[in-house]
Amino acid sequence: MKRVALILAAFVGAGSALGVWVYEGQWGSHGEGPGQFDFAAAVAVAPNGVVYVADKQNNRIQYFNAVGSFLGMWGTPGSGAGQLRMPHGVAVASDGTVYVADTGNCRLQRFTSTGSFLGAWGSAGRGTGEFMYPYGVAVSGAGVVYVTDTENYRVQYFTAAGSYLGQWGRRGYNNGEFDWPWGVAVNPAGWVYVVCNRSHRVQYFSPTGSWLGKFGWHGPLPGEFESPRGVAAAPDATVFVVDSYNYRVQYFTAVGSFLGMFGAPGSANGRFQFPSDVALSPTGARLYVADEDNHRVQYFNRNESAVTPASLGRVKALFR
């Protein structure tokens, strides 16, 4: 009961200070046409507010304005330059360059903001600069590209053009080790957050991989995870984690103190079916969630009002 009381106190305090995230809108449906998705696997937002979505089974990237109006797309199935195979990750640099974790081809590709091919690096393997199914990609403010090399159980990092800089990690459950690293994000201070899907936690590191801390454990309670996937860091350093098999998004301070959460299983507004990724608008005022198995993107905004007795009741219900 002491643990429950502490979690409830953290939730109420955070809600009073930060408000709560509420449903604002959505777009997408299951299909192959423009604006439709066959598993929306990842989402990223450019500095100008354009939203990019990795449309995994359609082997393409689509992009939209801030509220989901279709702007364009690129990608066809294959392994040639600019072709994609099961992309799981997308990120946008400060100059608008779009990086895609071309998972099925075991490589990274980079494009202009409208999809013109700029270059690629990597191939299947376990050596330096090689990948075994990269799932996540993030770009720091300094232009360093971080990649979760998922089946090699490590993070590799590169220059903006793909020159190898370094790596860290191996398979395991100790500090700095990974079991199926998935999402990756960089906060304004340069800290690198890595989601461990199978060990149900988030670890964070210095820009060159020195271990700084971790948070999360396996379970359904606030602050716990069930196979988390995506992660994003807001301009104010708040960290958002897609808690995929608990069908929700949770958010934390930069060092992992629980702040709040939203979501539940289903297909109604604000509900999720195996959500996979999360991204924020440039100001941090709007939050986008790749709702993978519902084949859509949902977006939320922050309601600055304090937590109400009704919302507290919903949290208490978790412990009944």
C-alpha positions as CSV (number, residue, x, y, z in Angstrom):
1,M,0.0,0.0,0.0
2,K,2.9,2.4,0.6
3,R,4.1,2.0,-3.0
4,V,0.5,2.7,-4.2
5,A,0.2,5.8,-2.1
6,L,3.5,7.1,-3.4
7,I,2.5,6.6,-7.0
8,L,-0.8,8.2,-6.5
9,A,0.8,11.2,-4.8
10,A,3.2,11.6,-7.7
11,F,0.4,11.4,-10.2
12,V,-1.8,14.0,-8.5
13,G,1.2,16.4,-7.9
14,A,2.3,16.2,-11.5
15,G,-1.2,16.6,-12.9
16,S,-1.7,19.8,-10.8
17,A,1.6,21.2,-12.0
18,L,1.6,20.1,-15.6
19,G,-2.0,19.5,-16.6
20,V,-3.1,16.5,-18.5
21,W,-2.9,15.5,-22.2
22,V,-6.3,15.3,-23.9
23,Y,-7.4,14.0,-27.3
24,E,-7.5,16.6,-30.1
25,G,-7.8,14.8,-33.4
26,Q,-6.6,12.0,-35.7
27,W,-6.1,10.9,-39.3
28,G,-5.6,7.6,-41.2
29,S,-7.4,4.4,-41.9
30,H,-6.3,0.9,-43.1
31,G,-5.4,0.9,-46.8
32,E,-2.9,1.7,-49.5
33,G,-4.1,5.1,-50.7
34,P,-2.6,8.5,-49.8
35,G,-3.3,9.2,-46.1
36,Q,-4.0,5.6,-45.4
37,F,-1.7,3.2,-43.5
38,D,-0.8,-0.5,-43.3
39,F,0.6,-0.3,-39.8
40,A,1.7,3.2,-38.8
41,A,5.0,2.3,-37.2
42,A,6.7,5.6,-36.4
43,V,6.2,9.3,-36.3
44,A,8.5,12.4,-36.4
45,V,7.9,16.1,-36.6
46,A,10.1,18.6,-38.5
47,P,11.1,22.0,-37.2
48,N,8.4,23.5,-39.5
49,G,5.7,21.3,-38.0
50,V,5.4,18.8,-40.9
51,V,4.6,15.3,-39.6
52,Y,6.3,12.3,-41.1
53,V,5.0,8.7,-40.7
54,A,6.7,5.4,-41.4
55,D,4.0,3.4,-43.2
56,K,5.5,0.0,-42.4
57,Q,3.7,-2.6,-44.5
58,N,3.2,-0.1,-47.4
59,N,7.0,0.4,-47.5
60,R,6.8,4.1,-47.6
61,I,7.0,7.4,-45.8
62,Q,4.0,9.8,-45.8
63,Y,4.0,13.4,-44.6
64,F,1.3,15.7,-43.5
65,N,0.6,19.1,-42.1
66,A,0.2,19.5,-38.3
67,V,-3.5,18.4,-38.3
68,G,-3.1,15.5,-40.8
69,S,-3.8,17.0,-44.3
70,F,-1.8,14.9,-46.8
71,L,1.2,16.6,-48.4
72,G,3.1,13.8,-50.1
73,M,4.8,10.4,-49.8
74,W,7.7,8.4,-51.2
75,G,9.1,4.9,-51.2
76,T,8.4,1.6,-53.0
77,P,9.2,-1.9,-51.9
78,G,12.7,-3.0,-52.6
79,S,16.4,-2.6,-51.8
80,G,17.5,0.0,-54.3
81,A,18.3,3.6,-53.5
82,G,15.3,5.3,-52.0
83,Q,13.3,2.0,-51.8
84,L,12.2,0.7,-48.4
85,R,11.5,-2.6,-46.8
86,M,9.5,-2.5,-43.5
87,P,10.6,0.9,-42.2
88,H,10.2,1.0,-38.4
89,G,11.8,4.4,-37.6
90,V,11.9,8.0,-38.8
91,A,13.6,11.2,-37.5
92,V,14.0,14.7,-38.8
93,A,17.1,16.8,-38.3
94,S,17.1,20.6,-37.6
95,D,17.9,21.3,-41.2
96,G,14.9,19.2,-42.4
97,T,16.8,16.1,-43.5
98,V,14.7,13.0,-42.9
99,Y,16.3,9.8,-41.7
100,V,14.6,6.5,-42.1
101,A,15.5,3.2,-40.3
102,D,15.1,0.9,-43.3
103,T,14.7,-2.1,-41.1
104,G,14.2,-4.9,-43.6
105,N,17.2,-3.7,-45.6
106,C,19.4,-3.4,-42.5
107,R,20.4,0.2,-43.3
108,L,19.7,3.9,-42.7
109,Q,18.6,6.2,-45.5
110,R,18.4,9.9,-45.6
111,F,16.2,12.2,-47.7
112,T,15.2,15.8,-48.3
113,S,12.1,17.0,-46.7
114,T,10.1,16.0,-49.8
115,G,11.7,12.6,-50.3
116,S,14.6,13.1,-52.7
117,F,17.2,10.5,-51.9
118,L,20.4,11.8,-50.3
119,G,22.3,8.7,-49.3
120,A,22.3,5.5,-47.4
121,W,24.7,3.5,-45.1
122,G,24.8,0.1,-43.5
123,S,24.2,-3.5,-44.5
124,A,23.3,-6.7,-42.7
125,G,26.0,-7.8,-40.3
126,R,27.5,-7.4,-36.8
127,G,30.5,-5.3,-37.6
128,T,31.1,-1.6,-37.1
129,G,28.5,0.3,-39.1
130,E,26.5,-2.8,-40.0
131,F,23.1,-3.5,-38.6
132,M,20.8,-6.4,-37.8
133,Y,17.3,-4.9,-38.2
134,P,17.6,-1.3,-36.9
135,Y,14.3,-0.2,-35.4
136,G,14.8,3.3,-34.1
137,V,16.6,6.5,-35.2
138,A,17.1,9.9,-33.6
139,V,19.1,13.0,-34.4
140,S,20.6,15.3,-31.7
141,G,20.7,19.1,-31.9
142,A,24.4,18.7,-32.9
143,G,23.4,16.5,-35.9
144,V,24.6,13.2,-34.5
145,V,22.5,10.3,-35.7
146,Y,21.7,7.5,-33.2
147,V,20.4,4.1,-34.3
148,T,19.1,1.3,-32.2
149,D,20.7,-1.8,-33.8
150,T,18.1,-4.0,-32.4
151,E,19.2,-7.6,-33.1
152,N,22.8,-6.6,-32.3
153,Y,21.6,-5.3,-28.9
154,R,23.5,-2.0,-29.2
155,V,23.3,1.7,-30.2
156,Q,25.5,3.0,-32.9
157,Y,26.0,6.7,-33.7
158,F,27.1,8.5,-36.8
159,T,27.7,11.9,-38.4
160,A,24.9,13.4,-40.4
161,A,26.2,11.8,-43.6
162,G,26.7,8.4,-42.0
163,S,30.3,8.3,-41.0
164,Y,30.7,5.9,-38.0
165,L,31.4,7.6,-34.6
166,G,30.9,5.0,-32.0
167,Q,28.7,2.4,-30.3
168,W,27.7,1.0,-26.9
169,G,25.7,-1.9,-25.5
170,R,25.5,-5.7,-25.6
171,R,22.8,-8.2,-24.8
172,G,21.9,-8.4,-21.1
173,Y,20.0,-6.9,-18.2
174,N,22.7,-5.0,-16.4
175,N,23.2,-1.2,-16.7
176,G,24.1,-0.3,-20.2
177,E,23.0,-3.7,-21.6
178,F,19.9,-4.2,-23.8
179,D,17.3,-6.8,-24.6
180,W,15.7,-5.7,-27.8
181,P,16.4,-1.9,-27.9
182,W,13.6,-0.2,-29.9
183,G,13.0,3.5,-29.6
184,V,15.6,6.2,-29.2
185,A,15.4,9.9,-28.5
186,V,17.7,12.8,-27.5
187,N,16.7,15.5,-25.1
188,P,17.8,19.2,-25.3
189,A,20.9,18.5,-23.1
190,G,22.0,15.7,-25.4
191,W,21.0,12.8,-23.2
192,V,20.2,9.7,-25.2
193,Y,17.1,7.7,-24.1
194,V,16.8,4.0,-25.2
195,V,13.7,1.9,-24.8
196,C,14.4,-1.8,-23.9
197,N,11.4,-3.6,-25.2
198,R,12.0,-7.0,-23.6
199,S,13.4,-5.7,-20.3
200,H,10.5,-3.2,-19.9
201,R,12.6,-0.2,-19.1
202,V,14.2,3.0,-20.4
203,Q,17.9,3.7,-20.0
204,Y,19.6,7.0,-20.6
205,F,23.1,7.9,-21.5
206,S,25.5,10.7,-22.3
207,P,26.0,11.6,-26.0
208,T,28.8,9.1,-26.2
209,G,27.2,6.3,-24.3
210,S,28.2,6.7,-20.7
211,W,25.4,5.2,-18.6
212,L,23.4,7.8,-16.6
213,G,20.3,6.1,-15.2
214,K,17.2,4.0,-15.9
215,F,13.5,3.8,-15.0
216,G,10.6,1.4,-15.4
217,W,10.0,-2.2,-14.5
218,H,7.5,-4.9,-15.7
219,G,3.9,-4.4,-14.9
220,P,0.6,-2.5,-15.3
221,L,1.0,0.2,-12.7
222,P,2.0,3.8,-13.3
223,G,5.7,3.9,-14.0
224,E,5.7,0.3,-15.1
225,F,5.8,-1.0,-18.7
226,E,4.7,-3.9,-20.8
227,S,6.9,-4.1,-23.9
228,P,7.4,-0.4,-24.5
229,R,8.5,0.8,-28.0
230,G,8.7,4.5,-28.7
231,V,10.2,7.4,-26.8
232,A,10.4,11.2,-27.3
233,A,11.9,14.1,-25.3
234,A,10.1,17.4,-25.2
235,P,11.7,20.8,-25.3
236,D,11.2,21.1,-21.6
237,A,13.0,17.6,-21.2
238,T,9.8,15.7,-20.3
239,V,10.2,12.1,-21.6
240,F,7.2,10.4,-23.2
241,V,7.2,6.6,-23.5
242,V,4.9,4.4,-25.6
243,D,3.8,1.6,-23.2
244,S,2.6,-0.5,-26.1
245,Y,1.1,-3.6,-24.5
246,N,-0.5,-1.5,-21.7
247,Y,-2.1,0.5,-24.6
248,R,-1.0,3.9,-23.2
249,V,1.6,6.7,-23.2
250,Q,3.4,7.6,-19.9
251,Y,5.5,10.6,-19.2
252,F,8.3,11.3,-16.8
253,T,10.9,13.9,-15.8
254,A,14.3,13.7,-17.4
255,V,15.5,11.3,-14.7
256,G,12.5,9.1,-14.8
257,S,10.1,10.4,-12.1
258,F,6.6,9.5,-13.1
259,L,4.4,12.5,-14.1
260,G,1.3,11.1,-15.8
261,M,-0.3,8.9,-18.4
262,F,-3.2,8.5,-20.8
263,G,-4.7,5.9,-23.1
264,A,-6.6,2.6,-22.9
265,P,-7.1,-0.3,-25.3
266,G,-9.6,0.2,-28.2
267,S,-10.3,2.1,-31.3
268,A,-12.3,5.0,-30.0
269,N,-10.9,8.5,-29.8
270,G,-7.9,8.6,-27.4
271,R,-7.6,4.8,-27.2
272,F,-4.9,2.7,-28.7
273,Q,-4.2,-0.7,-30.3
274,F,-0.5,-1.5,-29.8
275,P,0.8,2.1,-30.2
276,S,4.4,2.2,-31.4
277,D,5.8,5.7,-31.4
278,V,5.4,9.2,-30.2
279,A,6.6,12.7,-31.3
280,L,6.1,16.3,-30.2
281,S,5.5,19.5,-32.1
282,P,8.4,22.0,-32.2
283,T,7.0,23.9,-29.2
284,G,6.0,20.7,-27.3
285,A,2.4,21.8,-27.2
286,R,1.0,18.9,-29.3
287,L,1.8,15.2,-29.0
288,Y,1.5,12.7,-31.9
289,V,1.1,9.0,-31.4
290,A,1.5,6.3,-34.1
291,D,-1.4,4.1,-33.2
292,E,0.0,1.2,-35.2
293,D,-2.7,-1.5,-35.2
294,N,-5.5,1.1,-35.6
295,H,-3.6,2.3,-38.7
296,R,-3.8,5.9,-37.7
297,V,-2.0,8.8,-36.0
298,Q,-3.7,10.5,-33.1
299,Y,-2.7,13.9,-31.6
300,F,-3.2,15.4,-28.2
301,N,-2.8,18.7,-26.5
302,R,-2.1,19.7,-22.9
303,N,-4.9,20.8,-20.7
304,E,-3.3,23.0,-18.0
305,S,-6.2,22.6,-15.6
306,A,-5.5,20.6,-12.4
307,V,-6.4,16.9,-12.1
308,T,-10.1,16.6,-11.2
309,P,-11.6,14.2,-8.6
310,A,-12.9,12.1,-11.5
311,S,-9.5,11.6,-13.0
312,L,-8.1,10.7,-9.6
313,G,-10.8,8.1,-9.4
314,R,-9.7,6.6,-12.7
315,V,-6.1,6.2,-11.3
316,K,-7.4,4.7,-8.1
317,A,-9.3,2.1,-10.2
318,L,-6.0,0.7,-11.3
319,F,-5.4,-0.6,-7.8
320,R,-8.7,-2.3,-7.2
